[in-house]
Amino acid sequence: MLCVLIIMSNLRKYFEANRKMWDKFAKDHYSSETYKTEAFLEGKTTLNSIELEELGDVKGKTLLHLQCHFGLDTLSWAREGAMVTGVDFSSDAINLARGLAEKTGIDADFVQSNVYDLPKALDSKFDIVFTSYGVHCWLNDLNRWAEIVAHFLNPSGTFYIAEFHPFMWMFDWDATDDFKFKRSYFHSDEPHEFEVDASYGGAQIEPQVDYEWAHGLGKVISAIVNAGLRIEFMHEFPKSPFQQFPFFKQRDDGYWYYENPDVQLPLVYSIRAKKTVDL
């Protein structure tokens, strides 16, 4: 019992530290060129061709966006015709998302909640559960995550994720000329600790520690299947919508690539799955 209490206490510490960091990031990202808020306000989408093409027509469907940050993609799905609800654990991000919805006149709901606490905060079912890019590293338990995804899906509902490939987790993100191995590919219950003094959006912040977990592709797939979802496809891509490493080059299609014609690496993967059973 004592061991369980210690584990729960540590998890609260990890999640709270990460939440505080994302509160700090929210305002910076809102005004960062990385997130293209101005372009969105001018009527453009922030969704990428990968998810737009693979998720398909969302008109008239209810869509739950997990870990939505300040809602640009959530609201972009609304522009595609979905009835959207966005969820994030950062209160600052959710407040910005609500402000964007009001400014653009887009009908959307936003809920502040940790993913694991969401069943206590939201009592709805959805045609689609969506999540994307940089979400899994903030979650310690993918089995519970996948159960929550299944919980919020209507019968025959669709789950879709586009995410950075876990293969890339192994490399030193600060390397400036080429890849250098730094971390294990495989999951550990104890998170990796990183000292952070700047947002990837560009702003400096007071140094703090964040906590992240590695999850191999096998764990992701097993969690989804064990939650009662039937995988329709899994795709891997040698391109990324973000510049994950300084030496990546952007092409005319807007994606970033490792420019070595002889070595193409899996930078992003996607999974679409259908709910098959009620758990």
PyMOL commands that set and color helices and strands:
alter all, ss='L'
color gray80, all
select helices_A, chain A and resi 2-30+37-41+49-55+72-79+91-104+115-121+136-138+142-151+166-170+217-226
alter helices_A, ss='H'
color red, helices_A
select strands_A, chain A and resi 62-66+83-88+108-112+126-132+153-164+192-198+204-212+229-237+249-250+256-257+268-275
alter strands_A, ss='S'
color yellow, strands_A
deselect
rebuild
show_as cartoon
